[in-house]
């Protein structure tokens, strides 16, 4: 699938901000054999006094912007063209649980994608006893890692209700789990905590999700969304498998990856500081459009 993606984020300040410094993770990733970033741009109004490009530990692209002049609004626009390839899941060749523990122990690397980084607690994700008990109750003696991953994904989807008003980005996973309400961030972090509680390496994936209008209706501008889903390490032979508990599915060609990390802290789209007094509002618009009738590059 070839997509054109536009993401706009606007901060409006009741009293002008004196300065802002933001690290952005908004640009789709370039992933060998899975996703190809063809072109991208990122604009900021007002124009920043400083701009720097780089990559973090996990290989996520970062853009640092610093604005030193007073401003009452900060408007960010990211545009990208990206090709997302399908990833057929194939046969289940993942190990049983005891086999997975041996394979983790044999993995002699601490490179960014090593499962060792995704086993324990992380800044926003504690290993909570109630979530671990929930995860263990779903386990069957004959499970492979992949078969269990699919069951857990379906269970979280069934037991949680999507509610955009129930939580915020600061809500701990245990609180969302106890409420059984939340958004994609909550669905994902609960699933990650459940997997790690059983010793399965799991990480947080941030990206864009293409949504489709009801049959017969025209797609509207700006109705797509930034989204979060889960990656779980299913052994040496299968590696990382991505699932979307919010939608109860294996992540596919409609899921455009921006970044991966241990939890939301590692991949937050905008992170930084602003010097201002008073209140502010934030508006986000995302549009993911398939480019049709394209010739392969």
N, C-alpha and C positions, 0 to 999 in steps of 0.2 A: 504494500500500500504506500502510495506517495501522498504526503500531507503538506499543506501550508498551515502553519500555526501562528496565531497572533495572541499574545497575552498582554493585557494592559492592567497596570496597578496605579491607582491614584490616591495619594495622601493629601487631605485637605486640613489645614491647621486653622483653628479659630484665631490664634495669635501667631504671627509669622515666626517660623522656626529660624534660629540664628545659624544653625549648621546641621548637617546630617552626614553620616558616614554609614554606608550600606554595603553589605556583601550579598550579591545576588546569585542564586542558583535557579535560573529560569531557562537556560539554553538546553535543548535536547542533547543527549549524549551521542557519541559516535562509538558504536559497539560492533566489533568485528563479527560479521556473519549474522547479526541480529538487527542492527539499526544503522543507517548511514545518514549522517548530517551533511546535507548538500550546501546549504548557505544559511547565514543567520546575521541578524543585526540587533542592536539594543540601543535605544535612544532614551535620553533623559531630558526633561524640561523642568526647571532651568538646566542649562548646560553645566556639567560638573567641572570643578577646578582640578580634580584629579580623577584619573581612571586607570585601573590596573587589571590585567587579565592573568589568570592562573588556574591551577588545579589543586584540589585538596588531597588529603591522604588516600581517600577512596577513589580518586580519579575523576571526581565531579568537577565540571568547569565552573569557575567562579569569576565574577566581575565585581571589582571594588569601585564604588563611586563615592566621591567626597564633594559636598556642596558647602561652601563657606559663606556664601552671601545669604542674607535674610530672604525667606520665600514663604508664601502662604499656601503653596501647592507644589507637590512633587509628583510628576507624571512619568511613569516608566512604560515603555513599549518594546516588547521583544517580538521579533518576527523570525520565522525559520521555515525552511523547506527540509523535510526529512523523509527518508524512505524506511518503512518498518517492514521487516520480513516476517513471514509466518514461521512458527517454531513447532512443528508437529511433536507431540509428546512421545509417541512411540511406545514400545513395550515397557512394562514396569520391570526394570532390572535393579531397583533399589534394594538395599539389604534389609533384613529384619533389624529390630532395635539393638540386639546384642552385637550384631555385625557392624552396625553404624558406629557404636562406641569404639570398636577396634579400628575402624577406618579413620575415625577422627584422630585417634592416638598415633596412627601411622603417618599422618599428614605432617610432613616436616617443612613447613613454610609459614611465615608470618607476612606474606605479601598481602596487599589490600583485600583480595577476594578469598583469603584463607578462612576456613570455617572457625578457626580459633577466635577470631575477632567478634563472632556473633553468638557466643555461647552463654555469657554471663549477663549480669545486670549492666545497664548503660544509663546515661544521665537522666533520661525520662522514663526508663523502663525497669522497674524493680521486679524481682521474681516473687510474686505474691502467692501465698499458700492457697487461697480460694481459687485462683485461676489455674494453678497447677493441679489441684484436686479435680477441677472441671475437665482439664485435659486428660488426666489419668482415667477418669470414668469412661472416656470414649475409646480407650485403647483395648484392642482385642489380641489374643495370643498369636494369631496367625498374621498379624499386620506386617506389611513392609512399610518403610518410611513413606513412600509415595501414597499407598492406600490409606494410611493414617492421615496424611496431610490433606487428602481430598475429603475425608470424613470430618476432620476438624473444621475445614473451610466451610463445609455445608452446615455444620452445627452452629458456628458463630453467625453465619448468615441467617439461620432460622431463629436463633435465640435472641438476636439483637434487632432492634427497630431503628431504622434510619430516621434521625431527628436533628435537623440543623440547628435547633434552638437549645438542645439538651446539654451541650458541652461547648468548651472553647479549646483553643490550642494548648491551654495550660492545664486542662483536666487530666489527672493521673489515670492510667488505664484501669486501675482497680475501681475507681469511682464510676467510670463509664460502664464497667462490667457489672457492678452492683445495680446500677440504674437500668441496665439492658437497653440503653438508648445512646445514640451517638452518630458520628459521621465517619467517613472513610478512614480518617486518622485513628479513631477509636477502634473500629473493626480490625484495622491492621495491627495496632499495637497490642490489643488483647490476644490476637492470634500469635504474634511473635512471643509474647510472654508465656503463652500456653506451650508453644513448641520448645522454648528454652527451658521451661520448667521440667520438661522430660528429657533434656539433653540433646535436642535437635537444634543445630545452628540455624538461626533465622534473622533476616534483616528487613529493613524498611526501604521501600522503593517509592520515589516521588516522580510524578510525571503528568502527562496530559491524557485524558480519556475522550475519545470521540464518541459523541452520543448521536443517536439516530432519531429523527422525528417519527411520530405515529404514521402508519401507512396512509398514503394519499396526502399527507401534509408537507408543506415546504419547511426545510431546515431554516431556523432563525439564526441571526447573527448573535454571537456572544453567549450562547447557551451551553457551551461545553464547559469543562471544569479542569482545574488542577486536581489530581487524584492521588491516592496512596494505595499501595498494595504490598504484598509480602513475598520475599524470596526465602526458600528453605533449602538447606543443603541435603541432598538425598543420596549421598555416598559418592565414592570415587568414580563410578561408572556413569551416573546420571548428573552429578554436579548440582548446580543451582536450578531450582524449578520455581517459577513465579506463579502465585495464585492471588486471586482477588476475592477476599471474603465478603466485601460489600455486595458483590454481584454473584457470588458463588460460582466462580469459574476459574479455569487456568488462564492466566494473562496471555493475551494474544496480540494480533496485529492492530487492534484499536487502542492498545496501551503503549504510549510513547514515553520512553524512559528519559527522565532528566538526571536523576542521581540515586545513589544507594548509600545506606549508612546503617548504623545500629538502631537509631530511632529518629524521630522528627528533628531533633537538635542537629543532626549531621546533615540534613538535606533541606532545611527550611528555605523557602523561596526567597525571602528577604529577611536579612538579619543585620542589625546594627544599632546605632544610637542616634537620637535627634535631640537637639537642645531647643526646647520650646516650653512655653507656659500655656496652660489652658487645655482644651480638648482637641481631639482630631478625629477624623473619620477616614475609613479606607474603603475603596471600591475596586473590585476585581472583575475583569471581563476576559473570557477565554473563547477563542474560536479555532476549531480544528476542522479543516475542510480537505476532503479527498480531492486530489488533482487527477482528473480523468483523462483518458486517451493520451497517456504519456508513453513515449518510447523509452525502453530500457537504456540506461546510461552505459 
